[in-house]
């Protein structure tokens, strides 16, 4: 009876969390010729970080973070592929026909057609079918970080923030609050490699979050776990079929060391139509995304190191 009651309470709690999630129809109006799912059990989740988490108010918003997260079929490893927001790619026509059907920076898709057009654009670019979508706002990053008591990160060079309080981040190890971490990972102009540095710091931040969650007992302490999950659910918007409990259970064995962070291959940063863009390396990108489709990313990573 006690065990049954515990399971019942856990089920009710999970249902409550799912109910609290904001949702959007991320796949509305997508064409029927979408890529097919070729490997049973593998997951492809599109993670978008935006300056607006309202999927119905995208006109003035851009997706500053675009990550394709591939979880292999046995759910023992994951690969987070950052797609530079300035990637020069084909953006399909928006649903109202007023934008798109042209090459542009990939982050324009969100402003032109919301989440569905981002999904369609990423699928066209990668040939990978997206199973789920998670949108997180900048304030959400701070709330989740604070729920864990902050994160530890290494600052690669001393910089002064161009935002808000103009914090100075000195080179070396730091313990960041949510606001501090958010401020740091948004910086790019102070680094020689600009947006690539920002993406690298975002990846380091996500790994720091995962490490902190595992090392502080958050995942095994009901009180800490509740605070963490509530912070997550209040900070994200997901597609209509996303189930937080099912996903968490499927990925329960993943730890920070099981996640490999990658960046979509690029061939340089030329100026096109008067704007600096990231030119994809079509050959290397094609090989990477073929590995995603066939669930052989581990082999691709090993081969790329030779």
Backbone as a ProteinNet text record, in pm:
[ID]
protein_1_A
[PRIMARY]
XXXXXXXXXXXXXXXXXXXXXXXXXXXXXXXXXXXXXXXXXXXXXXXXXXXXXXXXXXXXXXXXXXXXXXXXXXXXXXXXXXXXXXXXXXXXXXXXXXXXXXXXXXXXXXXXXXXXXXXXXXXXXXXXXXXXXXXXXXXXXXXXXXXXXXXXXXXXXXXXXXXXXXXXXXXXXXXXXXXXXXXXXXXXXXXXXXXXXXXXXXXXXXXXXXXXXXXXXXXXXXXXXXXXXXXXXXXXXXXXXXXXXXXXXXXXXXXXXXXXXXXXXXXXXXXXXXXXXXXXXXXXXXXXXXXXXXXXXXXXXXXXXX
[TERTIARY]
82.3	0	86.1	193.1	280.4	348	397.6	462.9	365.3	243.3	142.6	109.6	100.8	73.7	185.5	310.3	425.2	424.6	394.3	388.7	276.1	163.2	50.7	82.9	152.6	191.3	289.5	384.4	482.8	414.3	317.1	243.5	166.8	101.4	24.4	115.5	233.3	328.6	376.5	409.8	452.9	344.4	222	110	93.6	114.9	106.8	213.1	335.8	443.7	411	360.5	324.5	216.2	121	10.5	60.4	165.3	217.5	298.5	339.4	421.9	343.2	400.2	342	367.1	269.8	281.8	251.8	308.4	284.7	277	201.4	192.3	313.3	423.5	551.7	555.7	462.6	466.4	348.6	284.3	167.6	204.5	127.5	143.6	267.5	340.5	460.3	421.6	502.8	470.5	476	414.1	409.4	540.8	627.9	753.7	865.7	831.8	933.3	1028.6	1149.4	1240	1174.8	1212.5	1157.2	1249.1	1189.3	1267.5	1322.2	1454.2	1514.2	1559.7	1575.9	1624.2	1525	1466.6	1369.8	1437.3	1376.1	1427.1	1512.4	1576.2	1657.3	1565.5	1614.7	1536.7	1613.4	1541.5	1600.2	1516.8	1575.6	1504.3	1566.4	1484.5	1531.1	1514.5	1625.3	1623.7	1649.1	1557	1567	1572.2	1671	1679.2	1648.8	1546.8	1501.5	1491	1488.6	1464.7	1315.8	1232.9	1090.3	1044.6	983.2	938.7	793.3	731.2	593	590.6	549.5	553.6	454.1	361.3	263.4	304	421.1	468.5	614.1	635.2	771.1	823.5	741.3	778.3	911.7	939.4	1062.6	1163.2	1144.6	1229.9	1323.8	1434	1529.3	1567	1598.1	1647.6	1798.3	1841.7	1984.7	2056.7	1982.4	2041.5	1962	2030.1	1966.6	2052.3	1997.4	2070.3	1985.8	2046.7	1983.9	2042.9	1960.7	2006.8	1964.6	2063.2	2037.4	2067.5	1969.3	1987	1987.2	2091.9	2101.4	1994.3	1978.7	1867	1866	1983.8	1985.9	1981.7	1971.1	1956.8	2072.3	2190.3	2308.8	2400.8	2381.3	2464.5	2378.3	2418.6	2349.6	2452.8	2411.9	2500.1	2424.2	2476.8	2413.7	2490.1	2424.4	2488.3	2438.9	2527.5	2492.6	2496.9	2388.7	2383.4	2396.8	2507	2526.3	2405.7	2364.8	2244.1	2258.5	2383.3	2406.8	2430.8	2404.1	2422.9	2337.9	2402.4	2336.5	2275.5	2143.3	2074.8	1947.2	1888.4	1759.2	1649.1	1568.2	1452.9	1327.4	1246.1	1124.5	1027.2	927.1	828	748.8	718.3	635	492.3	413.4	277	193	217.2	138.5	198	310.9	371.2	441.5	456.5	517.1	668	721.3	864.6	917.7	1048.5	1112.7	1121.1	1139.4	1166.6	1290.8	1390.7	1514.9	1624.1	1747.6	1856.1	1861.9	1889.4	1895.9	1966.7	1992	2043	1935.7	1976.4	1880.2	1791.6	1842.8	1760.7	1648.9	1646.4	1535.2	1407.2	1419.8	1302.8	1202.8	1252.2	1162.1	1078.3	1140.8	1067.1	968.5	1004.5	920.2	803.9	824.2	718.5	708.1	768.1	757.2	825.8	793.1	857.5	840.6	720.8	707.4	805.7	831.8	924.6	1068.5	1101	1234.4	1250.1	1148.5	1153	1171.8	1091.7	1100.6	1237.7	1291.9	1422.8	1533.4	1530.8	1633	1621.4	1500	1483.2	1533.6	1509.5	1560.8	1713.2	1770.2	1915.2	1985.5	1928.2	1995.8	1946.8	1823.6	1765.1	1725.4	1723.4	1690.2	1547.8	1468.7	1332	1334.2	1269	1261.7	1144.9	1173.1	1068.3	999.8	1078.5	1023.4	1095.4	1030	1086.4	1075	1182.6	1183.9	1233.8	1154.1	1194.5	1219.7	1329	1359.1	1397.1	1347.6	1380.1	1502.6	1558.9	1680.3	1658.1	1544.1	1515.8	1506.3	1460.7	1450.8	1585.7	1688.4	1823.2	1862	1830.7	1867.6	1791.6	1661.7	1580.9	1628.1	1655	1700.2	1835.1	1923.4	2055.3	2042.9	1959.6	1943	1879.1	1791.7	1730.3	1834.3	1947.2	2056.3	2160.3	2139.8	2237.8	2355.2	2337.3	2444.8	2526.9	2617.9	2703	2847.5	2938.8	3081.5	3127.1	3191.5	3237.9	3375.9	3447.9	3580.1	3568.1	3614.9	3615.8	3750.5	3748.2	3872.3	3955.2	3891.7	3967	3886.9	3955.5	3888.2	3811.2	3683.3	3598.9	3506.2	3452.8	3348.4	3221.3	3112.3	2985.6	2937.6	2875.8	2817.5	2670.7	2621	2480.2	2462.5	2345.6	2300.6	2398.5	2443.8	2530.7	2676.5	2707	2843.9	2942.7	2906.8	2993.5	3128.4	3230.9	3361.3	3382	3410.6	3438.1	3587.9	3654.9	3799.7	3832.2	3944.9	3987.4	4003.9	3951.7	3966.4	3834.2	3835.9	3717.7	3622.7	3492.3	3391.1	3271.5	3207.1	3076.5	2973.7	2885.4	2791.1	2650.4	2583.1	2439	2373.4	2242.3	2173.9	2193.3	2180.2	2195.4	2336.8	2435.3	2574.8	2604.8	2557.4	2580.1	2514.5	2391.4	2319.6	2394.5	2442.4	2516.8	2642.3	2714.6	2840.2	2817.3	2719.7	2702.4	2639.5	2597.3	2544.1	2652.9	2771.4	2878.4	2941	2974.1	3039.8	3135.7	3103.5	3181.7	3323.1	3344.7	3477.1	3572.9	3523	3604.4	3637.8	3758	3801.9	3710.4	3661.4	3575.5	3427.3	3395.3	3259.6	3152.3	3059.8	2944.9	2985.2	3095.9	3141.9	3181.7	3240.2	3274	3147.3	3046.9	2919.9	2857.9	2859.9	2805.9	2885.9	3017.4	3103.2	3071.2	3050.1	3019	2880.4	2786.2	2654.6	2667.3	2748.7	2769.7	2833.3	2932.3	2997.5	2898.2	2809.5	2708.1	2612.2	2565.7	2474.2	2540.1	2666	2737.9	2753.4	2779.7	2791.2	2659.3	2547.2	2416.2	2395.4	2426.7	2408.6	2498.4	2622.2	2716.2	2667.2	2616.9	2569.5	2447.3	2356.2	2235.6	2269.4	2369.1	2407	2490.9	2580.6	2676.9	2619.7	2512.4	2456.3	2338.9	2311.9	2202.3	2065.4	2060.4	1932.1	1838.8	1894.8	1812.2	1760.4	1817.1	1774.1	1709.5	1714.3	1654.5	1519.4	1407.6	1275	1253.9	1303.5	1284.4	1362.4	1490.5	1573	1519.6	1478.5	1428.2	1302.1	1214.7	1091.8	1122.9	1214.9	1250.5	1310.2	1394.9	1459.2	1356.8	1269.6	1171.7	1070.3	1031.1	937.9	1001.6	1131.5	1202.1	1207.5	1231.6	1237.7	1102	996.5	864.4	812.7	857.5	813.5	895.9	998.9	1092.8	1089.2	1012.8	1016.5	877.7	876.5	758.3	793.9	703.2	732.3	623.7	651.3	550.7	436.6	327.9	206.1	216	303.9	312.8	425.8	503.5	616.9	566.8	622.5	586.2	709.9	709.6	826.5	863.9	765.5	793.1	851.4	789.7	839.6	981.2	1005.7	1138.7	1241.9	1207.2	1299.7	1331.7	1231.2	1254.1	1343.8	1319.4	1399.4	1545.2	1568.4	1704.5	1763.3	1706.7	1745.3	1891.4	1952.3	2090.9	2193.7	2148.8	2242.7	2305	2435.4	2507.3	2586.4	2646.3	2716.7	2822.7	2893.3	3000.2	2946.6	2815.9	2755.3	2707.5	2722.7	2677.4	2798.3	2800.2	2906.7	2852.8	2923.3	2880.9	2958.6	2885	2943	2889.9	2954.4	2906.6	2894.8	2785.6	2764.6	2882.1	2944	3063.8	3040.8	3138.2	3126.9	3249.7	3235.8	3343.9	3394	3356.8	3403	3290.4	3325.6	3227.8	3232.7	3183.3	3185.8	3078.9	3085.2	2982.2	2892.8	2764.4	2667	2553	2518.5	2412.8	2439.6	2568	2604.2	2602.1	2589.8	2586.7	2683.2	2745	2836.8	2756.7	2789.9	2715.4	2813.2	2758.9	2837.1	2801.4	2900.8	2880	2896.6	2792.7	2806.2	2906.2	2980.1	3065	2974.4	2925.4	2820.4	2864.6	2989.9	3038.3	3045.3	3109.8	3123	2988.4	2904.8	2773.3	2687.7	2695.5	2618.3	2658.3	2788.2	2835.9	2787.9	2792.1	2746.3	2598	2516.7	2372.5	2329	2407.6	2381.8	2405.7	2509.2	2537.9	2425	2365.3	2250.8	2134.3	2106.8	1993.5	2011	2135	2161.3	2206.8	2205	2242.9	2386.2	2475.6	2617.3	2706.4	2657.1	2733	2862.5	2859.6	2981.8	3093.5	3060.8	3160.2	3206.5	3113.5	3150.2	3246.5	3218.7	3305.8	3444.9	3450.6	3580.1	3658.4	3589.6	3656.8	3704.7	3629.5	3665.6	3788.1	3823.6	3940.7	4069.8	4057.4	4176.5	4248.5
-120.6	0	126.2	124.3	240.4	263	149.3	160.4	210.7	156	199.5	346.1	390.5	531.2	619.3	572.5	649.7	663	552.1	556.9	647.3	640.7	725.6	872.4	904.9	1044.1	1092.2	1004.4	1040.5	1063.7	977.5	992.7	1124.2	1154.9	1278.8	1400.9	1390.9	1502	1524.7	1415.1	1426.2	1483.6	1441.9	1494.6	1644.8	1686	1828	1907.8	1854.3	1922.6	1936	1827.7	1833	1937.1	1943.8	2038.8	2182.5	2205.3	2341	2391.1	2301.4	2341.6	2425.4	2536.7	2613.4	2536.2	2539.2	2459.3	2543	2497.8	2562.4	2455.6	2483.5	2390.2	2412.4	2349.8	2372.5	2316.8	2228.4	2161.9	2202.5	2313.7	2358.9	2392.1	2336	2371.8	2319.2	2227.5	2173.8	2088.4	2089.8	2011.8	1862.1	1785.9	1641.1	1573.1	1641.9	1579.7	1603	1593.5	1608.7	1489.1	1505.5	1390.1	1278.9	1156.5	1043.4	1005.8	945.9	895.5	759.3	746.4	624.6	525.1	569.2	480.1	481.2	366.7	356.5	379.9	464.6	489.3	613.2	656.6	778.5	900.3	1006.5	1129	1247.8	1336.2	1460.8	1576.9	1654.3	1762.6	1895.7	1986.3	2119.1	2212.6	2268.6	2360.3	2501.5	2591.5	2729.5	2823.8	2910.7	3014.1	3146.9	3216.4	3338.3	3452	3575.9	3689.6	3709.8	3620	3619.3	3475.6	3429.3	3290.6	3276.9	3387.7	3384.2	3341.8	3217.5	3169.3	3239.9	3318.5	3390.9	3536	3574.6	3712.2	3707.9	3682.6	3657.8	3765	3864.3	3960.5	4029	4062.4	4134	4045.3	3914.3	3822.5	3746.5	3704	3620.5	3503.8	3391.1	3277.8	3292.5	3336.5	3355.5	3223.6	3120.1	2987.9	2884.6	2806.7	2697.5	2573.8	2474.9	2351.2	2231.6	2142.4	2015.8	1909.8	1857.5	1757.5	1619.4	1535.2	1398.1	1301.8	1222.7	1119	985	905.6	779.8	680.8	575.3	483.4	414.5	390.9	326	427.1	554.2	663.3	668.4	629.7	633.3	750.3	810.3	923.7	1026.5	1151.2	1258.8	1350.6	1415.3	1505.2	1635.6	1744.2	1874.8	1953.7	1976.7	2043.6	2187.6	2282.1	2423.6	2464.8	2525.2	2579.6	2731.1	2789.1	2934	3012.8	3110.7	3186.4	3265.8	3292.4	3366.2	3273.9	3144.9	3050	3092	3098.1	3141.1	3019.2	3003.7	2883.8	2922.4	2823.4	2845.7	2845	2950.9	2959.5	2946.4	2842.6	2825.5	2942.6	2948.4	3055.3	3044.7	3159	3161.3	3123.4	3088.6	3042.1	3147.3	3276.1	3381	3426.2	3366.4	3395.9	3529.1	3600.6	3734.1	3732.6	3622.5	3614.8	3478.8	3470.4	3342.7	3307.5	3177.8	3125.3	3192.6	3206.8	3272.4	3231.7	3261	3239.9	3357.6	3325.2	3427.9	3369.1	3454.1	3402	3313.3	3201	3102.9	3158	3254.2	3303.3	3396.1	3431.7	3511.1	3429.4	3297.7	3210.9	3230.2	3250.8	3265.7	3392.4	3502.3	3628	3620	3548.3	3540.9	3443.3	3335.4	3234.8	3157.5	3209.4	3142.4	3007.2	2930.2	2800.4	2705.7	2696	2603.7	2631.5	2759.1	2789	2757.4	2770.7	2729.6	2579.2	2503.2	2357.8	2321.5	2382.7	2352.3	2388.9	2502.7	2547.4	2452.6	2413	2321.2	2185.3	2138.5	2009.8	2016.7	2127.7	2143.8	2146.5	2215.1	2230.9	2100.6	2024.3	1905.7	1774.3	1772.1	1645.4	1557.9	1614.7	1540.9	1575.4	1474	1497.5	1536.7	1646.8	1694.6	1626.4	1564	1496.2	1589.3	1674.5	1765.4	1898.8	2000	2134.7	2189.1	2250.2	2316	2458.7	2555.8	2696.3	2744.2	2813.6	2868.3	3014.7	3097.2	3239.5	3269.7	3388.6	3424	3426.4	3480.1	3482.5	3341	3248.7	3109.7	3050.2	3085.8	3038.4	3076.9	3199.4	3247.7	3173.6	3151.6	3083.5	2940.4	2869.4	2730.7	2725.1	2817.3	2821.9	2848.3	2944.3	2977.6	2863.3	2786.7	2672.3	2567.7	2567.2	2473.9	2535.9	2661.7	2727.4	2784.9	2810	2864.7	2756.5	2798.2	2703.6	2752.1	2658.6	2690.6	2688.9	2797.5	2807.3	2870.9	2840.7	2899.8	3010.3	3129.3	3243.1	3245.5	3239.7	3222.5	3350	3466.7	3592.2	3699	3797.3	3904.4	3993.7	4014.6	4099.2	4182.6	4288.7	4367.6	4353.7	4320.8	4299.5	4426.6	4409.6	4523.7	4540.8	4457.8	4461.9	4507.1	4559.9	4582.2	4651.5	4575.9	4631.4	4642.8	4600.4	4606.4	4537.9	4415.5	4337.9	4312.1	4300.8	4257.9	4112.4	4029.6	3888	3866.7	3832.8	3812.9	3670.1	3654.1	3521.8	3429.1	3306.1	3208.4	3144.9	3067.8	2997.1	3093.5	3073.6	3157.7	3073.1	3115.7	3060.4	3166.6	3133.8	3231.4	3211.1	3321.1	3317.7	3307.7	3292.3	3284.5	3408.2	3526	3651.1	3666.3	3626.9	3638.1	3542	3418	3319.3	3363.6	3412.9	3459.9	3574.3	3667	3781.3	3733.8	3642.9	3595.9	3523.6	3433	3352.9	3432.9	3555.9	3639.9	3724.3	3728.2	3812.7	3748.8	3831.9	3781.1	3881.8	4010.2	4110.8	4126.1	4083.3	4098.8	3986.8	3886.3	3770	3771.1	3726	3726.1	3642.6	3530.4	3444.3	3472.4	3585.8	3637.2	3538	3514.7	3429.6	3286.2	3240.5	3104.9	3094	3201.7	3202.7	3197.5	3273.8	3273.6	3134.1	3067.3	2931.6	2836.4	2851.5	2766.5	2785.7	2909.1	2936.9	2884.4	2889.6	2830.9	2680.9	2615.1	2471.7	2442.4	2522.8	2505	2527.3	2622.9	2651.9	2534.3	2477.7	2364.4	2245.3	2222	2112.5	2140.6	2266.3	2303.4	2281.6	2311.7	2287.5	2139.5	2055.8	1911.9	1858	1904.9	1860.3	1900.1	2022.7	2071	1992.1	1964.8	1890.6	1752.3	1687.9	1552.9	1553.4	1651.2	1649	1697.4	1775.6	1829.6	1748.5	1636.4	1552.5	1603.9	1697.7	1753.8	1646.8	1552.6	1451.1	1346.7	1341.5	1241.8	1304.4	1435.6	1506.3	1562.9	1513.3	1556.4	1707.8	1772.7	1917.1	1992.1	1955.1	2019.7	1990.6	1866.4	1827.8	1905.6	1923.2	1997.9	2141.5	2206.2	2344.4	2353.9	2256.9	2255.2	2234.6	2135.3	2104.6	2217	2278.9	2391.4	2508.7	2529.3	2636	2605	2477.8	2437.4	2455.9	2404.7	2410.6	2553.3	2643.6	2783.3	2861.3	2798.6	2870	2823.7	2721.2	2665.7	2657.2	2653.7	2622.2	2501.1	2405.6	2281.8	2255.1	2161.4	2124.3	2049	2034.3	1981.5	1836.3	1757.8	1615.8	1584.5	1684.4	1661.8	1621	1510.7	1463.1	1468.3	1556.8	1577.8	1452.2	1383.5	1265.3	1153.3	1127.2	1021.1	1051.4	1177.4	1215.3	1203.3	1251.5	1242.8	1097.6	1010.9	869.1	806.2	840.4	783.4	826.1	947.1	1001.3	996.2	913.3	912.2	875.5	801.4	757.2	854.3	957.5	1051.9	1142.7	1158.8	1252.7	1348	1449.4	1551.1	1490.1	1388.7	1327.2	1243.2	1217.5	1140.2	1229.4	1359.6	1455.2	1516.3	1506	1565.6	1690.4	1801.4	1927.6	1951.4	1980	2001.1	2131.3	2177.5	2293.6	2255.1	2293.7	2262.5	2316.1	2232.8	2274	2397.7	2487.1	2609.7	2626.1	2712.7	2733	2876.5	2954	3091.8	3188	3317	3420.6	3532.7	3506.5	3608.7	3716	3819.7	3923.4	3902.1	3883.7	3861.9	3961.8	4031.9	4133.9	4235	4266.8	4368.5	4324.6	4195.2	4146.4	4030	4024.3	3915	3790.1	3680.4	3556.2	3441.4	3329	3206.7	3115.2	3083.9	2996.8	2851.7	2769	2628.6	2555.5	2462.9	2372.6	2258.1	2266.6	2174.8	2029.2	2003.1	1864.5	1805.1	1877.7	1827.2	1824.4	1925.4	1928.5	1811.6	1781.7	1669.5	1539.1	1521.1	1398.9	1392	1505.2	1507.2	1474.4	1538.3	1517.7	1381.9	1325.2	1186.4	1095	1125.3	1047.5	1060.8	1179.4	1197.8	1112	1115.7	1040.1	890.5	843.4	699.2	656.7	751.2	724.2	672.5	735.9	696.8	817.8	906.1	1027.6	994.9	891.6	852.8	820.2	749	715.2	840.5	933.6	1058.4	1138.8	1146.1	1220.1	1158.2	1025	956.3	981.2	975	995.1	1139	1234.2	1375.1	1413.1	1330.6	1358.4	1305.1	1223.1	1162.7	1262.8
0	0	0	83.6	89.8	-44.7	-101.3	-231.7	-336.3	-331.6	-426.5	-410.8	-284.4	-259.2	-309.5	-292.1	-339.6	-489.7	-558.5	-703.9	-751.4	-679.8	-715.8	-699.6	-591	-566.8	-672.7	-709.1	-811.1	-945.2	-976.6	-1102.3	-1103.4	-991.9	-982.7	-993.3	-931.4	-936	-1079.7	-1147	-1285.5	-1374.4	-1350.7	-1428.7	-1404.6	-1279.1	-1245.5	-1320	-1324.5	-1396	-1544.3	-1603.1	-1744.5	-1769.6	-1676.6	-1690.6	-1684.5	-1606.2	-1588.1	-1707.4	-1794.6	-1908.5	-2008.5	-2050.2	-2160	-2289.3	-2379.2	-2501.3	-2625.5	-2735.5	-2863.8	-2972.2	-3076.2	-3188.3	-3278.9	-3240.3	-3307.7	-3449.4	-3481.8	-3611.9	-3700.3	-3667.1	-3742.9	-3887	-3979.7	-4119.7	-4188.2	-4123.3	-4188.2	-4308.2	-4413.4	-4533.1	-4505.3	-4592.7	-4573.4	-4609.9	-4681	-4723.8	-4622.3	-4494.9	-4390.2	-4391.9	-4335.8	-4325.1	-4243.6	-4271.4	-4197.1	-4081.6	-3979	-3866.1	-3905.6	-3910.4	-3964.3	-3858.9	-3733.8	-3628.2	-3512.4	-3483.9	-3375.1	-3240.2	-3159.7	-3024.9	-3011.7	-3120.4	-3115.2	-3106.7	-3044.3	-3028.1	-3084.8	-3151.4	-3199.6	-3146.7	-3056.9	-2989.8	-3030.7	-3078.9	-3116.7	-2997.5	-2950.8	-2836.8	-2888.3	-2856.6	-2902.7	-2783.6	-2781.8	-2679.6	-2744.2	-2693.8	-2757.7	-2657.7	-2709.9	-2623	-2598.1	-2653.3	-2622.8	-2624.1	-2512.4	-2505.4	-2549	-2591.1	-2635.8	-2781.7	-2810.6	-2948.6	-3039.6	-2980.5	-3060.7	-3084.2	-3032.7	-3048.8	-3091.8	-3220.3	-3269.3	-3363.2	-3394.6	-3499	-3472.4	-3347.3	-3315.8	-3243.7	-3251.5	-3176.8	-3269.1	-3213	-3285.2	-3195	-3255.7	-3179.3	-3165.4	-3049	-3026.6	-3006.6	-2972.2	-2951.6	-3029.5	-3111.4	-3185.4	-3165.3	-3097.9	-3072.7	-3115.5	-3190.2	-3225.7	-3133.7	-3044.7	-2948.3	-2996.5	-3024.1	-3068.2	-2954.2	-2916.9	-2815.1	-2886.4	-2864.6	-2938.8	-2894.4	-2972.5	-2954.3	-2818.8	-2759.7	-2628.4	-2514.1	-2548.2	-2449.8	-2350.6	-2395.8	-2310.1	-2343.1	-2459.3	-2501	-2574.3	-2563.5	-2634.1	-2698.2	-2805.3	-2879.4	-2903.1	-2850.5	-2865.8	-2971.8	-3084.4	-3197.8	-3206.2	-3180.9	-3193.2	-3339.8	-3385.3	-3520.7	-3508.2	-3555.6	-3541.3	-3591.1	-3514	-3547.9	-3677	-3719	-3843.3	-3962.5	-3945.4	-4055.7	-4176.2	-4292.9	-4416.4	-4483.2	-4468.5	-4515	-4589.1	-4652	-4716.8	-4611.2	-4610.6	-4520.8	-4606.2	-4585	-4664.4	-4645.6	-4729.8	-4721.1	-4591.7	-4532.1	-4412.3	-4448.9	-4347.8	-4372	-4444.1	-4414.9	-4479.9	-4613.1	-4650.2	-4779.4	-4790.7	-4680.3	-4686.2	-4665.4	-4617.5	-4590.6	-4635.6	-4641.6	-4668.9	-4815.3	-4841.3	-4974.9	-5031.6	-4944.3	-4982.1	-4885.2	-4921.2	-4826.5	-4729.7	-4602.4	-4498.6	-4378.1	-4279.5	-4153.2	-4091.3	-4036.5	-3988.7	-3877.7	-3799.9	-3689.4	-3735.5	-3864	-3915.5	-3922.7	-3929.1	-3944.3	-3831.4	-3709.7	-3594.4	-3607.1	-3647.8	-3663.4	-3779.3	-3883.5	-4002	-3988.6	-3914.6	-3911.2	-3782.5	-3675.1	-3546.4	-3543.8	-3441.6	-3421.8	-3540.5	-3601.4	-3714.8	-3828.3	-3857	-3966	-3925.7	-3797.3	-3751.8	-3768.8	-3728.8	-3744.6	-3891.3	-3977.6	-4120.5	-4176.3	-4132.8	-4180.9	-4136.6	-4009.9	-3957.7	-4025.1	-4047.4	-4115	-4258.6	-4327.2	-4463.6	-4464.6	-4367.5	-4361.1	-4325.3	-4233.3	-4180.6	-4239.2	-4287.9	-4331.1	-4214.3	-4093.7	-3971.5	-3929.2	-3899	-3851.6	-3704.1	-3671.5	-3534.1	-3463.4	-3349.2	-3272.5	-3173.4	-3108.9	-3008.1	-3013.1	-2958.9	-2954.2	-2812.5	-2765.1	-2634.3	-2654.2	-2611.6	-2616.3	-2474.4	-2453.5	-2322.2	-2336.8	-2244.4	-2251.3	-2166.3	-2183.1	-2111.3	-1960.4	-1916.6	-1773.1	-1718.8	-1802.3	-1760.2	-1726	-1802.9	-1772.3	-1630.3	-1591.6	-1458.9	-1349.7	-1369.5	-1267.3	-1244.6	-1351.3	-1338.2	-1267.5	-1301.8	-1237.8	-1088.6	-1051.1	-909.6	-831.7	-897.2	-829.9	-792.3	-863	-832.9	-740.3	-702	-616.5	-691.9	-822.1	-903.9	-971.2	-1058.1	-1131.1	-1130.9	-1150.2	-1156.6	-1302.3	-1345.1	-1482.9	-1487.9	-1594.2	-1616.7	-1720.5	-1687	-1779	-1849.8	-1982.2	-2058.6	-2072.7	-2059.4	-2063.7	-1989.7	-1935.5	-1862.9	-1960.3	-1930.8	-2015.9	-1928.2	-1986	-1921.2	-2003.2	-1936.5	-2005	-2073.9	-2189.4	-2259.6	-2222.4	-2131.3	-2092.8	-1948.1	-1918.3	-1781.4	-1689.6	-1589.4	-1485.9	-1530.2	-1650.3	-1703	-1607.3	-1571.1	-1482.4	-1548.7	-1465.9	-1514.6	-1475.5	-1574.3	-1551.3	-1569	-1460.4	-1466.9	-1508.6	-1574.9	-1618.9	-1499.2	-1511.5	-1405.1	-1365.9	-1259.1	-1210.9	-1139.5	-1162.2	-1097.8	-1055.3	-947.2	-910.8	-946.8	-1041.2	-1093.5	-1039.8	-1007.3	-987.4	-1125.2	-1126.2	-1253.8	-1338.6	-1277.6	-1352.7	-1406.3	-1326.7	-1370.3	-1484.8	-1472.5	-1578.1	-1708.3	-1697.4	-1815.6	-1882.5	-1802.3	-1855.1	-1927.9	-1867.2	-1926.6	-2059.1	-2063.1	-2184.8	-2298.6	-2273.3	-2380.8	-2447.7	-2388.9	-2443.1	-2567.5	-2665.7	-2786.4	-2849.9	-2840.5	-2912.5	-2858	-2732.7	-2672.1	-2711.4	-2780.9	-2816.4	-2966	-2998.1	-3137.6	-3226.2	-3171.6	-3253	-3231.3	-3168.7	-3162.5	-3123.5	-3217.1	-3188.2	-3157.8	-3213.6	-3183.3	-3036.1	-2980.7	-2838.2	-2754.5	-2794.5	-2721.7	-2720.9	-2835	-2841.9	-2754.1	-2755.8	-2672.3	-2524.3	-2484.2	-2343.7	-2306.4	-2400.5	-2375.1	-2351.3	-2431.4	-2413.8	-2278.7	-2241.4	-2111.4	-1997.8	-2015.9	-1914.7	-1897.4	-2008.6	-2000.2	-1932.2	-1964.1	-1898.6	-1749.5	-1713.1	-1572	-1499.1	-1565.8	-1506.1	-1478	-1576	-1559.4	-1448.9	-1446	-1343.1	-1205	-1191.6	-1062	-1016.6	-1108.2	-1072	-1019.3	-1079.8	-1037.5	-910.7	-896.3	-786	-654.2	-657.6	-533.8	-481.4	-543	-496.4	-535.1	-626.7	-668.1	-721.9	-796.4	-861.3	-764.2	-643.2	-544.6	-421.6	-409.2	-295.8	-339.8	-284.2	-329.4	-323.8	-218.8	-205.3	-313.3	-329.3	-431.7	-571.5	-592.6	-724.2	-758.7	-660	-683.8	-724.9	-652.6	-685.4	-825.7	-858.1	-989.2	-1100.4	-1084.2	-1188	-1204.3	-1093.4	-1102.5	-1177.3	-1152.9	-1224.8	-1373.7	-1406.6	-1547	-1614.2	-1551	-1614	-1628.2	-1541.6	-1552.7	-1654	-1706.6	-1793.6	-1938	-1968.4	-2103.2	-2164.7	-2295.5	-2374.3	-2459.4	-2469.6	-2542.2	-2645.2	-2735.5	-2834.3	-2767	-2836.6	-2776.6	-2732.4	-2792	-2756.9	-2659.4	-2621.1	-2530.9	-2393.2	-2339.7	-2206.7	-2119.1	-2020.8	-1936.5	-1859.8	-1804.2	-1722.7	-1807.9	-1922.7	-2010.5	-2058.4	-2092.7	-2140.7	-2029.9	-1909.7	-1796.6	-1763.6	-1770.4	-1740.9	-1847.2	-1973.2	-2081.8	-2072.4	-2021.4	-2016.2	-1875.7	-1789.5	-1647.3	-1624.4	-1715.3	-1695.2	-1752.5	-1823.2	-1883.7	-1778.4	-1785.8	-1700.4	-1790.4	-1729.7	-1808.2	-1899	-1848.5	-1927.9	-2043.4	-2043.6	-2151.6	-2266.1	-2249.6	-2351.1	-2421.3	-2552.6	-2633.5	-2701.7	-2685.3	-2745.7	-2874.6	-2981.2	-3113.2	-3172.5	-3276.7	-3351.2	-3497.7	-3559.1	-3700.1	-3782.2	-3866.7	-3940.8	-4027.3	-4025.5	-4104.7	-4193.5	-4295	-4391.9	-4392.9	-4292.8	-4286.9	-4256	-4247.7	-4213.3	-4316.6	-4436.2	-4541.3	-4518.7	-4599.3	-4599.4	-4721	-4696	-4802.7	-4784.5	-4890.8	-4885	-4774.2	-4754.3	-4657.3	-4512.5	-4487.5	-4350	-4332.5	-4215.7	-4184.9	-4153.1	-4218.8	-4201	-4176.3	-4134.8	-4120.2	-4236.8	-4317.7	-4433.6	-4390.1	-4401.1	-4362.8	-4451.6	-4392.6	-4469.5	-4512.8	-4634.7	-4677.5	-4676.6	-4710.6	-4713.9	-4573.7	-4482.2	-4345.4	-4273.4	-4298.8	-4235.3	-4283.2	-4412.1	-4466	-4399.4	-4375.4	-4310.1	-4165.3	-4095.2	-3955.9	-3946.8	-4028.9	-4017.2	-4072.2	-4162.5	-4201.3	-4081.7	-4002.9	-3882	-3781.1	-3772	-3682.4	-3729.8	-3858.9	-3913	-3893.8	-3901	-3891.5	-3752.3	-3658.2	-3518.8	-3508.8	-3584.1	-3582.4	-3550.9	-3465.7	-3435.4	-3362.3	-3278.1	-3206.4	-3304.5	-3411.5	-3512.5	-3587	-3612.7	-3680.2	-3594.1	-3465	-3373.5	-3371.4	-3362.7	-3359.4	-3487.6	-3601.8	-3730.4	-3746.9	-3692.7	-3709.2	-3627.4	-3530.1	-3446.6	-3507.6	-3611.8	-3672.3	-3762.2
[MASK]
++++++++++++++++++++++++++++++++++++++++++++++++++++++++++++++++++++++++++++++++++++++++++++++++++++++++++++++++++++++++++++++++++++++++++++++++++++++++++++++++++++++++++++++++++++++++++++++++++++++++++++++++++++++++++++++++++++++++++++++++++++++++++++++++++++++++++++++++++++++++++++++++++++++++++++++++++

